[in-house]
Amino acid sequence: MATGIDLSASNLNELGNPTVVVPNISQTSITLENFTVADLPTNGTAGRLVFVTNGDGGSLPCIAVDNGTNWVRVNLGSAVSATDVEDYIIAE
């Protein structure tokens, strides 16, 4: 289909990055893609979020974020609870 626009690299670079706005995702479950540490995609695309089945010490699951340089672990923490009592270990 003819658009009258030259598809050169300089013209395509002027398009910039698209922005997607999601107005509301309440009451929606999100299922993250599952990986093992050995099968993680190559890092370098900041902002990706995955579930790693053995990413916390080699046997426990965690969530990981690609920070553009490395996959970094987000610890899952304590079990969900209806109370607000938390136990914290404070380093001195």
FIMI-119786 format. One record per atom (N, C-alpha, C): residue number from 1; residue in three letters; atom name; z, x, y. Coordinates in steps of 0.2 Angstrom, whole numbers. Layout:
NUM,ALA,CA,Z,X,Y
...
This chain:
1,MET,N,0,4,-6
1,MET,CA,0,0,0
1,MET,C,0,4,6
2,ALA,N,-5,3,11
2,ALA,CA,-5,7,17
2,ALA,C,0,5,22
3,THR,N,4,10,25
3,THR,CA,9,8,30
3,THR,C,7,11,36
4,GLY,N,2,16,36
4,GLY,CA,0,19,43
4,GLY,C,5,25,44
5,ILE,N,10,27,40
5,ILE,CA,15,32,41
5,ILE,C,13,38,37
6,ASP,N,13,44,40
6,ASP,CA,12,50,36
6,ASP,C,18,51,32
7,LEU,N,17,52,25
7,LEU,CA,23,54,21
7,LEU,C,25,61,21
8,SER,N,25,64,26
8,SER,CA,27,71,27
8,SER,C,34,72,26
9,ALA,N,36,79,25
9,ALA,CA,43,80,24
9,ALA,C,47,79,31
10,SER,N,44,81,36
10,SER,CA,47,80,43
10,SER,C,48,72,44
11,ASN,N,43,68,43
11,ASN,CA,44,61,44
11,ASN,C,50,58,39
12,LEU,N,50,60,33
12,LEU,CA,55,57,28
12,LEU,C,62,60,30
13,ASN,N,63,66,33
13,ASN,CA,69,68,35
13,ASN,C,72,64,41
14,GLU,N,67,61,45
14,GLU,CA,70,57,51
14,GLU,C,72,50,49
15,LEU,N,72,48,43
15,LEU,CA,74,42,40
15,LEU,C,82,42,40
16,GLY,N,85,48,39
16,GLY,CA,92,49,38
16,GLY,C,95,46,32
17,ASN,N,102,45,32
17,ASN,CA,105,43,26
17,ASN,C,106,35,27
18,PRO,N,104,31,21
18,PRO,CA,105,24,22
18,PRO,C,113,22,22
19,THR,N,115,17,25
19,THR,CA,122,15,25
19,THR,C,122,8,22
20,VAL,N,127,8,17
20,VAL,CA,127,1,13
20,VAL,C,134,-1,15
21,VAL,N,135,-7,17
21,VAL,CA,141,-11,19
21,VAL,C,142,-16,14
22,VAL,N,148,-16,10
22,VAL,CA,150,-21,6
22,VAL,C,156,-25,9
23,PRO,N,154,-31,11
23,PRO,CA,159,-35,15
23,PRO,C,165,-37,11
24,ASN,N,165,-38,5
24,ASN,CA,171,-40,2
24,ASN,C,171,-39,-6
25,ILE,N,175,-35,-9
25,ILE,CA,175,-35,-16
25,ILE,C,181,-37,-19
26,SER,N,185,-41,-16
26,SER,CA,192,-43,-19
26,SER,C,191,-47,-25
27,GLN,N,195,-47,-30
27,GLN,CA,195,-50,-36
27,GLN,C,190,-47,-40
28,THR,N,188,-41,-40
28,THR,CA,182,-38,-44
28,THR,C,185,-32,-47
29,SER,N,184,-32,-54
29,SER,CA,186,-26,-57
29,SER,C,180,-20,-57
30,ILE,N,182,-14,-56
30,ILE,CA,178,-9,-56
30,ILE,C,179,-4,-62
31,THR,N,174,-3,-66
31,THR,CA,174,1,-72
31,THR,C,171,8,-70
32,LEU,N,174,13,-71
32,LEU,CA,172,20,-69
32,LEU,C,168,22,-75
33,GLU,N,163,26,-74
33,GLU,CA,160,30,-80
33,GLU,C,165,35,-83
34,ASN,N,165,35,-90
34,ASN,CA,170,39,-93
34,ASN,C,166,46,-95
35,PHE,N,170,51,-95
35,PHE,CA,168,58,-97
35,PHE,C,174,62,-100
36,THR,N,172,67,-104
36,THR,CA,177,72,-105
36,THR,C,176,77,-100
37,VAL,N,181,82,-100
37,VAL,CA,180,88,-96
37,VAL,C,174,92,-97
38,ALA,N,172,93,-103
38,ALA,CA,166,96,-105
38,ALA,C,160,93,-103
39,ASP,N,160,86,-103
39,ASP,CA,154,82,-101
39,ASP,C,153,80,-94
40,LEU,N,157,82,-90
40,LEU,CA,157,80,-83
40,LEU,C,150,83,-80
41,PRO,N,147,78,-76
41,PRO,CA,141,80,-72
41,PRO,C,142,87,-68
42,THR,N,137,90,-66
42,THR,CA,138,96,-62
42,THR,C,140,93,-55
43,ASN,N,145,97,-52
43,ASN,CA,148,95,-46
43,ASN,C,144,97,-40
44,GLY,N,145,95,-34
44,GLY,CA,141,96,-28
44,GLY,C,139,90,-25
45,THR,N,140,84,-27
45,THR,CA,139,78,-24
45,THR,C,145,74,-22
46,ALA,N,148,76,-16
46,ALA,CA,154,74,-14
46,ALA,C,155,66,-14
47,GLY,N,160,64,-16
47,GLY,CA,162,57,-16
47,GLY,C,161,53,-22
48,ARG,N,158,56,-28
48,ARG,CA,158,53,-34
48,ARG,C,165,52,-37
49,LEU,N,166,47,-41
49,LEU,CA,172,45,-44
49,LEU,C,171,44,-51
50,VAL,N,175,47,-56
50,VAL,CA,174,46,-63
50,VAL,C,181,45,-66
51,PHE,N,181,43,-72
51,PHE,CA,187,43,-77
51,PHE,C,186,48,-82
52,VAL,N,191,53,-82
52,VAL,CA,190,58,-87
52,VAL,C,196,57,-92
53,THR,N,193,56,-98
53,THR,CA,198,55,-104
53,THR,C,203,60,-106
54,ASN,N,201,66,-104
54,ASN,CA,206,72,-106
54,ASN,C,207,77,-100
55,GLY,N,206,74,-94
55,GLY,CA,206,78,-88
55,GLY,C,213,81,-86
56,ASP,N,219,78,-88
56,ASP,CA,225,80,-86
56,ASP,C,229,84,-92
57,GLY,N,228,90,-92
57,GLY,CA,231,94,-97
57,GLY,C,227,95,-103
58,GLY,N,221,92,-104
58,GLY,CA,217,92,-110
58,GLY,C,218,86,-114
59,SER,N,223,82,-113
59,SER,CA,224,76,-118
59,SER,C,226,70,-114
60,LEU,N,227,70,-108
60,LEU,CA,229,64,-104
60,LEU,C,223,62,-100
61,PRO,N,222,55,-99
61,PRO,CA,217,53,-94
61,PRO,C,219,54,-87
62,CYS,N,214,54,-83
62,CYS,CA,214,54,-76
62,CYS,C,208,52,-72
63,ILE,N,208,51,-66
63,ILE,CA,202,50,-62
63,ILE,C,201,56,-58
64,ALA,N,194,58,-58
64,ALA,CA,192,64,-54
64,ALA,C,187,62,-49
65,VAL,N,187,66,-43
65,VAL,CA,183,65,-37
65,VAL,C,179,72,-37
66,ASP,N,173,71,-35
66,ASP,CA,169,77,-34
66,ASP,C,170,78,-26
67,ASN,N,172,84,-24
67,ASN,CA,174,85,-17
67,ASN,C,168,89,-14
68,GLY,N,162,90,-18
68,GLY,CA,157,94,-16
68,GLY,C,157,101,-18
69,THR,N,162,103,-21
69,THR,CA,163,110,-23
69,THR,C,166,110,-30
70,ASN,N,171,105,-32
70,ASN,CA,174,105,-38
70,ASN,C,175,97,-40
71,TRP,N,176,96,-46
71,TRP,CA,179,90,-48
71,TRP,C,187,91,-48
72,VAL,N,190,86,-44
72,VAL,CA,197,87,-43
72,VAL,C,201,81,-46
73,ARG,N,206,82,-49
73,ARG,CA,210,77,-53
73,ARG,C,214,73,-48
74,VAL,N,214,66,-49
74,VAL,CA,219,62,-46
74,VAL,C,223,59,-51
75,ASN,N,229,61,-51
75,ASN,CA,234,59,-56
75,ASN,C,235,52,-56
76,LEU,N,236,49,-62
76,LEU,CA,237,42,-63
76,LEU,C,244,40,-62
77,GLY,N,249,44,-62
77,GLY,CA,256,43,-61
77,GLY,C,259,38,-65
78,SER,N,264,34,-63
78,SER,CA,268,30,-67
78,SER,C,265,24,-69
79,ALA,N,268,20,-74
79,ALA,CA,265,14,-76
79,ALA,C,266,9,-70
80,VAL,N,262,4,-70
80,VAL,CA,262,-2,-66
80,VAL,C,269,-5,-67
81,SER,N,272,-7,-61
81,SER,CA,279,-10,-62
81,SER,C,280,-16,-56
82,ALA,N,283,-21,-58
82,ALA,CA,285,-26,-53
82,ALA,C,290,-24,-48
83,THR,N,294,-18,-50
83,THR,CA,299,-16,-45
83,THR,C,297,-10,-41
84,ASP,N,300,-8,-36
84,ASP,CA,298,-3,-32
84,ASP,C,302,3,-33
85,VAL,N,306,4,-39
85,VAL,CA,310,10,-41
85,VAL,C,305,15,-44
86,GLU,N,305,21,-41
86,GLU,CA,301,26,-43
86,GLU,C,306,32,-44
87,ASP,N,304,36,-49
87,ASP,CA,308,43,-50
87,ASP,C,303,48,-47
88,TYR,N,306,52,-43
88,TYR,CA,302,58,-40
88,TYR,C,305,64,-42
89,ILE,N,301,69,-43
89,ILE,CA,304,76,-44
89,ILE,C,303,80,-38
90,ILE,N,308,82,-35
90,ILE,CA,307,86,-28
90,ILE,C,308,93,-29
91,ALA,N,303,97,-28
91,ALA,CA,304,104,-28
91,ALA,C,308,107,-22
92,GLU,N,313,111,-24
92,GLU,CA,317,114,-18
92,GLU,C,315,121,-16
